[in-house]
Amino acid sequence: MNFEIKKADADFYQEYLEEFLPEKIIDVHTHVYQRETLHSGKEQDSRLAAWPLLVADENPIEDLFKTYQMMFPGKTVTPCIFPWIEPENKIVELNQYVLECSQKHNIPVLLLALPHWSAEELEQKLIGRKFNGIKVYLSFAPSYLPKDEVRIYDFLPPAQLEVLDRLGLAVMLHIPRSGRLKDPVNIGQILEIEQNYPNLKLILAHVGRAYCEEDVGNAFEILRETERLTFDFSANTNAKVFEWAINAVGPQRMIFGSDLPITRMRMRRITENGKYINLVPKGLYGNVSNDPSMREIEGEEADRLSFFIYEEIKSIQEAANNIGLNKSEIKDLFFNNAHRMLDLK
C-alpha cells in the first residue's frame, strides 16, 4: 500500500473532519480486489475512465482496513465491499474473493453482476442472502453500443430487477451516458425502476455522476417526487450538488460511500466548462498529459493537496452546514441510512 499520512493530511482531518464525523461509519461503496486477478491481460473497456486505476493496482481487504485506520483515527468504519469492475473474464474469481472477505470479517457485500445472466442464474448466486445486493456497470453492456447510447436496462435488465425486487435487495447503479444525471433517458428509466420494483433498494452512485452543477439540469425537480431512490455521494466533491440532492430527497436518502481505493488519490477537484478536473501533484501518477480529467500542479499548492476522500467529506460538510443539518441527520448520512438499506443487524 503506497501512501502515507502527511502533516497536511493530519491537519486537514483535525480541522474539518474529526468532529464532524460520527464515531461509527458505514462505507457503502468500496472496491476490494487482488493484483493477480485485476491484471489478466485483457484491455480495459474504452467506455471507462482511465485515471481511477492510477491510484492502486490492488486493494486487498487488509489494505482497506489499514486505510481506514490511517485516514480515520478514532473512528470505526464498516465497509460494504464489491470487486473492481473489470475484467469480465475473471468475474467468478472477483466475486469469490469479496464473498470470502465478507464471511471472514462479517461485513456486507455486493455481487458484481453480468447482464446476460438469467433471472434463475442471478437468484441462484444470491440465494441464502449471502450477498446484500448487486453492483452493475455500464462496461458490461453489449460492446457494440457506444457509451452515449448505453441505457440502464442494457446492463441492468428487467428480469434481474424482478429478482432483486422479490428478494428486497440493493443495487448499486453507476448510471451511463454523457448527460449523466440530467439525461432524460436515465431519468425515465430511474423513475420506471422506482415505480415497478417497490421492494428493490436503488442506490445511485456518485449522486448520479453529477460531478458538476451542469450535470444536474432539472433532475432533482423530477426525482424529488420519488419515495425510495437513494444517492451515495462517493467520489464526488461538489457541495452545491450535495445541497440540491439533500433538499430534493432529504438526508435519509443520502449515504456515504468512499469509492476506495480510488479516493486515496492525492488531489483537489475543480470544474471548468461543465467538466471536472483532478488537480494532482506533478509526477505522482505518471504521465497524465493525455487525460483531460487530470491536471498536474507543483510547488506549495501541490504540497497542500490531501486525499480525494477528505475533499469529498469536507464538501458534504459544507452542504450540511448550508442546509443546517443537525448531528442526528449527519449520523443518518454516515451510518443509519446504510444500516437500514443493507438490513444490517
C-alpha positions as CSV (number, residue, x, y, z in Angstrom):
1,M,0.0,0.0,0.0
2,N,1.8,3.1,-1.3
3,F,0.6,6.1,0.6
4,E,1.3,7.9,3.9
5,I,-0.3,10.3,6.2
6,K,1.5,13.7,5.9
7,K,1.2,16.7,8.2
8,A,-1.1,18.3,5.6
9,D,-3.4,15.3,5.9
10,A,-3.4,15.2,9.7
11,D,-4.1,18.9,9.8
12,F,-7.0,18.6,7.3
13,Y,-8.6,15.7,9.2
14,Q,-8.3,17.5,12.5
15,E,-9.6,20.9,11.2
16,Y,-12.5,19.7,9.1
17,L,-13.4,16.1,9.7
18,E,-12.7,14.7,13.1
19,E,-15.5,16.5,15.0
20,F,-17.9,16.4,12.0
21,L,-17.8,12.6,11.5
22,P,-19.7,10.2,13.9
23,E,-17.8,7.6,15.8
24,K,-19.3,4.8,13.7
25,I,-19.4,4.9,9.9
26,I,-20.7,2.6,7.2
27,D,-19.0,3.0,3.8
28,V,-21.3,1.6,1.1
29,H,-19.0,1.9,-1.9
30,T,-15.6,0.1,-1.7
31,H,-13.7,-1.9,-4.3
32,V,-11.7,-4.9,-3.0
33,Y,-9.5,-6.8,-5.4
34,Q,-6.2,-8.6,-5.8
35,R,-3.5,-7.7,-8.2
36,E,-3.3,-11.0,-9.9
37,T,-7.0,-11.0,-10.7
38,L,-7.1,-7.5,-12.0
39,H,-4.2,-7.9,-14.4
40,S,-5.4,-10.6,-16.7
41,G,-4.1,-9.3,-19.9
42,K,-7.5,-8.0,-21.1
43,E,-7.6,-4.4,-22.2
44,Q,-9.8,-2.0,-20.3
45,D,-13.2,-1.2,-21.9
46,S,-12.8,2.1,-23.8
47,R,-16.1,3.3,-22.3
48,L,-14.4,3.6,-18.9
49,A,-12.4,6.5,-17.4
50,A,-8.7,5.6,-17.3
51,W,-7.5,7.6,-14.4
52,P,-9.0,5.7,-11.4
53,L,-6.6,2.8,-11.8
54,L,-3.6,5.1,-11.4
55,V,-4.1,5.1,-7.7
56,A,-3.9,1.4,-6.8
57,D,-3.3,-1.7,-8.8
58,E,-4.7,-3.8,-5.9
59,N,-6.8,-3.3,-2.8
60,P,-7.0,-6.5,-0.8
61,I,-9.2,-6.4,2.3
62,E,-6.2,-5.9,4.6
63,D,-5.3,-2.7,2.7
64,L,-8.8,-1.4,3.0
65,F,-8.9,-1.8,6.8
66,K,-5.4,-0.3,7.1
67,T,-6.6,2.7,5.0
68,Y,-9.5,3.3,7.4
69,Q,-7.2,3.1,10.4
70,M,-4.8,5.6,8.9
71,M,-7.3,8.0,7.4
72,F,-9.9,8.0,10.2
73,P,-8.2,7.7,13.5
74,G,-10.7,7.3,16.4
75,K,-13.5,6.1,14.1
76,T,-14.9,2.6,13.4
77,V,-15.6,2.1,9.7
78,T,-17.6,-0.8,8.3
79,P,-17.3,-1.3,4.5
80,C,-19.8,-2.7,2.1
81,I,-17.4,-4.3,-0.4
82,F,-17.6,-5.4,-4.1
83,P,-15.0,-6.2,-6.7
84,W,-13.3,-3.9,-9.2
85,I,-15.5,-3.7,-12.3
86,E,-13.0,-5.5,-14.6
87,P,-12.0,-7.8,-16.1
88,E,-15.2,-9.6,-17.1
89,N,-13.4,-12.9,-17.8
90,K,-12.4,-13.0,-14.1
91,I,-15.9,-12.4,-12.7
92,V,-16.0,-15.7,-10.8
93,E,-12.7,-15.1,-9.1
94,L,-13.6,-11.4,-8.4
95,N,-16.9,-12.3,-6.7
96,Q,-15.4,-15.3,-4.8
97,Y,-12.8,-13.1,-3.2
98,V,-15.2,-10.5,-1.9
99,L,-17.6,-13.2,-0.6
100,E,-14.8,-14.8,1.3
101,C,-13.7,-11.4,2.7
102,S,-17.3,-10.7,3.7
103,Q,-17.7,-14.0,5.5
104,K,-14.4,-13.7,7.3
105,H,-14.9,-10.2,8.5
106,N,-18.8,-10.2,8.8
107,I,-19.2,-7.2,6.5
108,P,-21.9,-6.6,3.8
109,V,-21.0,-7.4,0.2
110,L,-22.5,-6.9,-3.3
111,L,-22.3,-9.3,-6.2
112,L,-20.8,-7.9,-9.4
113,A,-23.5,-9.0,-11.8
114,L,-23.4,-9.5,-15.6
115,P,-26.5,-8.6,-17.6
116,H,-26.6,-11.8,-19.6
117,W,-27.3,-13.9,-16.5
118,S,-30.8,-15.2,-16.5
119,A,-33.1,-14.5,-13.6
120,E,-32.6,-18.0,-12.4
121,E,-28.9,-17.8,-12.5
122,L,-28.8,-14.5,-10.6
123,E,-31.2,-15.8,-8.0
124,Q,-29.0,-18.9,-7.5
125,K,-26.0,-16.7,-6.9
126,L,-27.9,-14.6,-4.4
127,I,-29.6,-17.5,-2.6
128,G,-29.3,-17.7,1.1
129,R,-28.8,-13.9,1.3
130,K,-25.0,-14.3,1.3
131,F,-25.0,-11.1,-0.8
132,N,-26.8,-7.8,0.2
133,G,-27.4,-7.0,-3.4
134,I,-25.6,-6.4,-6.7
135,K,-23.2,-4.0,-8.3
136,V,-23.7,-3.4,-12.0
137,Y,-21.7,-1.4,-14.5
138,L,-22.1,0.1,-18.0
139,S,-19.0,-1.7,-19.3
140,F,-21.0,-4.9,-19.2
141,A,-23.5,-3.6,-21.8
142,P,-23.1,-5.0,-25.3
143,S,-19.7,-4.0,-26.7
144,Y,-21.2,-2.7,-29.9
145,L,-23.0,0.1,-28.0
146,P,-21.2,3.5,-27.9
147,K,-21.0,4.9,-24.4
148,D,-23.6,7.6,-25.2
149,E,-26.1,5.0,-26.4
150,V,-25.9,2.7,-23.4
151,R,-29.1,2.6,-21.3
152,I,-29.5,1.4,-17.8
153,Y,-31.5,-1.6,-19.0
154,D,-28.6,-2.7,-21.2
155,F,-26.6,-3.7,-18.1
156,L,-29.4,-4.0,-15.5
157,P,-32.2,-5.9,-17.3
158,P,-35.8,-6.1,-16.0
159,A,-35.5,-9.8,-15.4
160,Q,-32.7,-9.2,-12.9
161,L,-34.6,-6.3,-11.4
162,E,-37.5,-8.6,-10.7
163,V,-35.3,-10.9,-8.8
164,L,-33.9,-8.1,-6.7
165,D,-37.4,-6.8,-6.0
166,R,-38.6,-10.2,-4.9
167,L,-35.7,-10.6,-2.6
168,G,-35.7,-7.0,-1.3
169,L,-32.1,-6.5,-2.1
170,A,-30.0,-3.4,-3.1
171,V,-28.5,-2.5,-6.4
172,M,-25.5,0.0,-6.7
173,L,-26.0,1.7,-10.0
174,H,-23.4,3.9,-11.8
175,I,-25.6,5.5,-14.5
176,P,-24.4,5.7,-18.1
177,R,-24.4,8.4,-20.8
178,S,-22.5,11.7,-21.1
179,G,-25.6,13.7,-19.9
180,R,-25.2,12.0,-16.6
181,L,-28.0,12.7,-14.1
182,K,-29.8,15.2,-16.3
183,D,-30.1,12.7,-19.2
184,P,-33.8,12.2,-20.0
185,V,-33.3,8.5,-20.8
186,N,-31.6,8.0,-17.5
187,I,-34.3,9.9,-15.6
188,G,-37.1,8.0,-17.3
189,Q,-35.6,4.6,-16.5
190,I,-34.8,5.5,-12.9
191,L,-38.5,6.5,-12.5
192,E,-39.6,3.3,-14.1
193,I,-37.4,1.2,-11.7
194,E,-38.8,3.2,-8.7
195,Q,-42.4,2.6,-9.8
196,N,-42.1,-1.0,-11.0
197,Y,-39.9,-2.5,-8.3
198,P,-41.0,-1.1,-4.9
199,N,-39.1,-3.6,-2.8
200,L,-35.8,-3.1,-4.6
201,K,-33.3,-0.7,-2.9
202,L,-31.9,1.5,-5.6
203,I,-28.7,3.4,-4.9
204,L,-27.4,5.9,-7.5
205,A,-23.6,6.0,-7.1
206,H,-21.8,9.4,-7.0
207,V,-25.1,11.3,-6.8
208,G,-25.9,10.1,-10.3
209,R,-22.4,11.1,-11.6
210,A,-23.4,14.8,-11.1
211,Y,-19.8,15.9,-10.5
212,C,-20.5,19.4,-11.9
213,E,-23.5,21.7,-11.5
214,E,-24.1,21.4,-15.3
215,D,-24.7,17.7,-14.9
216,V,-27.9,18.2,-13.0
217,G,-30.4,20.1,-15.2
218,N,-33.9,19.6,-13.8
219,A,-33.2,16.1,-12.5
220,F,-33.8,17.0,-8.8
221,E,-37.1,18.7,-9.6
222,I,-38.3,15.4,-11.1
223,L,-36.6,13.0,-8.7
224,R,-37.8,14.8,-5.6
225,E,-41.2,13.0,-6.3
226,T,-39.6,9.6,-5.7
227,E,-40.1,7.9,-2.4
228,R,-37.2,5.4,-2.1
229,L,-34.4,6.4,-4.5
230,T,-31.2,6.9,-2.6
231,F,-27.9,8.6,-3.6
232,D,-24.5,7.8,-2.4
233,F,-22.0,10.7,-2.6
234,S,-18.9,8.7,-3.2
235,A,-16.0,10.2,-5.3
236,N,-17.9,13.5,-5.6
237,T,-16.8,16.8,-4.2
238,N,-19.5,19.1,-5.4
239,A,-21.0,20.8,-2.3
240,K,-23.7,22.5,-4.3
241,V,-24.9,19.3,-5.9
242,F,-24.9,17.7,-2.5
243,E,-27.0,20.5,-1.2
244,W,-29.5,20.2,-4.1
245,A,-29.8,16.5,-3.6
246,I,-30.5,16.7,0.2
247,N,-33.0,19.4,-0.4
248,A,-34.7,17.2,-3.0
249,V,-34.9,13.8,-1.2
250,G,-33.9,14.6,2.4
251,P,-30.9,13.4,4.5
252,Q,-32.5,10.0,5.0
253,R,-31.9,9.1,1.3
254,M,-28.2,10.2,1.1
255,I,-25.5,7.7,2.2
256,F,-21.7,7.9,2.5
257,G,-19.5,5.9,0.1
258,S,-15.8,6.3,-0.4
259,D,-15.0,4.5,-3.7
260,L,-11.8,3.4,-2.1
261,P,-9.1,2.8,-3.2
262,I,-9.7,5.5,-5.9
263,T,-10.2,8.2,-3.3
264,R,-6.8,7.6,-1.8
265,M,-5.7,9.8,-4.7
266,R,-3.9,13.0,-3.5
267,M,-5.9,15.7,-5.3
268,R,-8.4,18.5,-5.3
269,R,-11.2,18.7,-7.9
270,I,-12.2,21.8,-9.8
271,T,-14.8,22.2,-12.6
272,E,-14.3,24.1,-15.9
273,N,-16.9,24.5,-18.6
274,G,-19.1,21.7,-17.1
275,K,-16.2,19.2,-16.8
276,Y,-14.4,18.0,-13.7
277,I,-10.6,18.2,-13.5
278,N,-8.5,16.5,-10.8
279,L,-5.5,18.6,-9.7
280,V,-2.7,16.2,-8.7
281,P,1.0,16.6,-7.7
282,K,3.3,16.6,-10.7
283,G,4.7,13.2,-11.5
284,L,2.8,11.3,-8.7
285,Y,0.6,9.4,-11.1
286,G,2.9,9.1,-14.1
287,N,2.2,10.7,-17.4
288,V,-1.4,12.1,-17.3
289,S,-0.9,14.7,-20.1
290,N,-3.4,12.9,-22.4
291,D,-6.2,12.7,-19.9
292,P,-8.5,15.8,-19.9
293,S,-9.7,14.9,-16.4
294,M,-6.2,15.3,-14.9
295,R,-4.0,18.3,-14.4
296,E,-0.7,18.4,-12.7
297,I,0.4,21.2,-10.3
298,E,3.6,21.7,-8.3
299,G,5.2,23.7,-5.5
300,E,3.3,24.9,-2.4
301,E,-0.1,24.3,-4.0
302,A,0.8,20.7,-4.6
303,D,2.2,20.2,-1.1
304,R,-1.1,21.3,0.4
305,L,-3.1,18.6,-1.5
306,S,-4.7,15.9,0.6
307,F,-6.9,12.9,-0.2
308,F,-9.8,12.8,-2.5
309,I,-11.9,11.2,0.2
310,Y,-11.2,14.1,2.6
311,E,-12.3,16.6,-0.1
312,E,-15.5,14.6,-0.5
313,I,-16.4,14.7,3.2
314,K,-15.4,18.3,3.5
315,S,-17.9,19.1,0.6
316,I,-20.7,17.1,2.3
317,Q,-19.9,19.0,5.5
318,E,-20.3,22.3,3.6
319,A,-23.6,21.2,2.2
320,A,-24.8,20.1,5.6
321,N,-23.8,23.4,7.2
322,N,-25.6,25.4,4.5
323,I,-28.8,23.4,5.0
324,G,-28.5,23.3,8.8
325,L,-28.4,19.5,9.3
326,N,-28.2,18.5,13.0
327,K,-25.9,15.8,14.4
328,S,-28.6,13.2,14.2
329,E,-29.0,13.8,10.5
330,I,-25.2,13.7,10.0
331,K,-25.3,10.3,11.6
332,D,-28.0,9.3,9.2
333,L,-25.7,10.2,6.3
334,F,-22.8,8.3,7.6
335,F,-24.3,5.3,9.4
336,N,-28.1,5.0,9.9
337,N,-29.2,5.1,6.3
338,A,-26.8,2.5,5.1
339,H,-27.5,0.3,8.2
340,R,-31.2,0.3,7.2
341,M,-30.8,-0.1,3.5
342,L,-28.4,-3.1,3.8
343,D,-30.5,-4.8,6.6
344,L,-27.6,-4.9,8.9
345,K,-28.0,-6.4,12.4
